[in-house]
Amino acid sequence: IKSTTNISSFPRRILEQADIVILSVPSSSTLDIIPELQDYAKDNVILVNTAKALDYETGKRLSLLYEDNLHKIIYKYCLFAGGTIASDLFNTQILGAVIASEDLETANHARFILESDHLRLHTTTDLKGTEYASAFKNVISIMTGIIHGKGYSYGSETYILSKIAGEVENLIIRELGGERETFSISSQSWGNDMFMSATGNTRNRQFGILLGKGMSTEEALLEMEKEKKTVEGIKTLEAIGKITELSKHPLLEYLHGTII
């Protein structure tokens, strides 16, 4: 689903018949599309979310927003996460990602449908840890972008990357209930996605670079909007204070204070 208002009869008919629906909208539009799903999706539909953020108002994982608000239909939920850039997917580059669902059968079914010769998918039942990993890697990407924008070396970037990644891992595993295996270097939703997002040509890193070069948060966001690029890491930063005590995580506290 891409459009969030005035769904036309053609997409409506597709939605009514679909066995699997890929939700490709910014995290801020989550509550906007739920009425469409309530009215037109059929029971036992598999919802595959691609948004990687937390709800900035409550700090909740996005799966919980669906759980709290999508009541009229029976559905199965999973998250698509991993180090994938759209242009790489279109150009059939070899990529890896993960399908996370609390129900392994649902994850395997989505994997069967979405996997290709070039896109290798893995499955996990640690939906909670995967949601947090996917959201926080955007925050890490902003941080490394700031270091790059300030003119520091690549070694400085990777040093800060390792330090803030450690903070995030401790937060999610010790406080929020994520599984340690999800945060291994071989994990597609952590090792792969984090390094790709934090060192590649990504939106959150680009936003961070603008901040490092001296732009304010508002100026950097306006620059990103000119290129029609959203910065999901902002939503996660807004939510951090609602899920943990920031003083325990100095680099996250720095980012929150600097940007929010």
DONU-857241 format. One record per residue (C-alpha): x negated, z, y negated; residue in one letter. Coordinates in steps of 0.001 Angstrom, whole numbers, padded with zeros to 6 digits, always signed. Layout:
BEGIN
XZYA ...
This chain:
BEGIN
+000000+000000+000000I -001481-000991-003352K +001504-001006-005717S +003044+002365-006519T +006209+001305-008359T +009051-001189-007938N +008157-002224-004430I +009407-005773-003854S +011676-006770-000986S +008838-008598+000778F +006429-005614+000994P +009443-003423+001735R +010300-005491+004816R +006686-005312+005948I +006630-001542+005478L +009852-001145+007447E +008308-002946+010427Q +004716-001741+010231A +003212+000341+013039D +000149+001131+010930I -000077+001370+007124V -003382+001449+005265I -003083+003520+002096L -005494+001954-000386S -004691+003761-003624V -006621+006185-005870P -006202+009830-004925S -004285+010437-008160S -001534+008087-006915S -000940+009948-003648T +002282+011602-004748L +003513+008345-006305D +003559+006422-003028I +005166+009115-000880I +008731+008203-001990P +008158+004625-000784E +006981+005908+002575L +009934+008303+002751Q +012443+005511+002161D +010979+002581+004073Y +008366+003544+006670A +009557+003990+010233K +009044+006974+012489D +005714+007328+014312N +003933+005063+011819V +000179+005623+011619I -000996+006237+008060L -004656+005382+007458V -005817+006826+004157N -008931+005443+002449T -009009+007713-000633A -011943+010111-000760K -011130+013011-003052A -009283+016304-003353L -006117+016921-005310D -007460+017997-008706Y -004455+020204-009512E -004468+022292-006335T -007811+021615-004629G -005913+020580-001497K -007089+017948+000934R -004999+014770+000654L -003682+015109+004205S -002021+018357+003109L -000279+016574+000224L +001331+014256+002760Y +002147+017190+005026E +003772+019092+002153D +005758+016188+000732N +006443+013579+003428L +009314+015074+005400H +011833+012308+006115K +009765+010484+008711I +007608+011397+011675I +004130+010031+011077Y +000563+010219+012350K -002277+010597+009875Y -005915+009607+009853C -008710+009047+007363L -011023+006044+007207F -014403+007232+005926A -017965+005973+005941G -020653+004067+004101G -018715+000898+003357T -018737-001135+000144I -015947-003706-000164A -018298-006633-000839S -020292-005766+002299D -017108-005760+004369L -016061-009153+003000F -019535-010545+003665N -019447-009318+007298T -022443-007021+006979Q -023090-004624+009870I -021442-001356+008843L -020339+001937+010358G -017439+004254+009572A -015326+006964+011156V -011633+007430+011847I -010730+011113+011563A -007472+012536+012870S -006422+015844+014355E -004917+013744+017159D -007636+011881+019077L -005163+009350+020502E -004154+008372+016966T -007795+008018+015908A -008589+005855+018934N -005549+003636+018313H -006539+003065+014678A -010105+002394+015777R -008917-000241+018264F -006968-002031+015535I -009557-001865+012744L -012894-002247+014557E -014661-005616+014565S -017973-007122+015626D -019415-006143+012246H -017587-002881+011568L -018440-000221+014144R -016018+002689+014131L -016380+006199+015538H -013708+008859+015960T -013510+012589+015286T -010847+015276+015348T -012525+017174+012492D -010152+015820+009869L -010735+018804+007598K -014526+018468+007577G -014351+014686+007184T -012008+014948+004211E -014310+017408+002485Y -017433+015403+003347A -015889+012202+001986S -014817+013877-001240A -018039+015748-001927F -020360+012826-001239K -018919+011306-004441N -020026+014411-006336V -023511+014108-004839I -023573+010459-005890S -022824+011420-009496I -025680+013926-009403M -028276+011450-008160T -027047+008945-010725G -027673+011467-013488I -031240+012032-012258I -031844+008270-012171H -030301+007778-015609G -032625+010399-017067K -035587+008321-015888G -036849+010481-013051Y -038492+008973-009980S -036869+008068-006702Y -038610+011064-005148G -036933+013303-007717S -033581+011766-006812E -034028+012398-003118T -035215+015952-003759Y -032075+016772-005760I -030016+014891-003168L -031341+017136-000414S -030705+020299-002447K -027129+019523-003486I -026306+018211-000001A -027420+021574+001371G -025131+023369-001074E -022189+021221-000037V -022855+021639+003680E -022987+025431+003332N -019786+025453+001286L -017796+023340+003722I -019100+024791+006986I -019201+028448+005940R -016222+028674+003605E -013859+025773+004236L -013898+025363+008007G -015652+022044+008552G -017503+021508+011833E -021310+021440+011740R -021464+018220+013781E -019635+016383+010994T -022608+017066+008706F -025358+015636+010883S -027601+012818+009708I -025954+010505+012264S -022425+011229+011035S -020815+008158+009482Q -018780+010284+007066S -021820+012302+005944W -025307+010967+006696G -024282+007325+006348N -021726+007655+003559D -023705+010164+001512M -026957+008184+001451F -025151+004917+000760M -023099+006457-002065S -025949+008457-003580A -028619+005733-003556T -026653+002458-003493G -024789+000445-006116N -021666+002626-006111T -019115+003609-008759R -019844+007338-008750N -023601+006784-008972R -023081+004260-011777Q -021001+006829-013662F -023768+009384-013187G -026386+006950-014506I -024359+006517-017696L -024227+010294-018112L -027966+010560-017526G -028564+007983-020250K -026777+010193-022740G -023128+009162-022665M -020422+011806-022754S -017967+012054-019876T -015312+010287-021966E -017672+007488-023014E -018875+006932-019449A -015308+006830-018101L -014314+004284-020746L -017280+002130-019730E -016202+002348-016094M -012616+001479-017015E -013835-001722-018673K -015027-002798-015228E -011779-001520-013653K -013676+001057-011605K -012343+004488-010718T -014593+007537-010328V -013099+009646-007542E -015842+012253-007836G -014246+013474-011070I -011138+014597-009173K -013235+016538-006695T -015214+018197-009482L -011964+019232-011142E -010854+020797-007854A -014044+022679-006960I -013222+025794-008950G -009948+026114-007045K -011581+026277-003613I -014782+028265-004161T -016623+030537-006568E -018835+028127-008474L -021522+030705-009277S -022518+030650-005587K -023407+026953-005824H -025698+026380-008853P -025971+022583-008694L -022236+022158-008246L -021710+024647-011066E -024070+022599-013264Y -022166+019400-012556L -018805+021030-013146H -019926+022510-016451G -021584+019294-017597T -018767+016879-016740I -015522+018844-016725I 
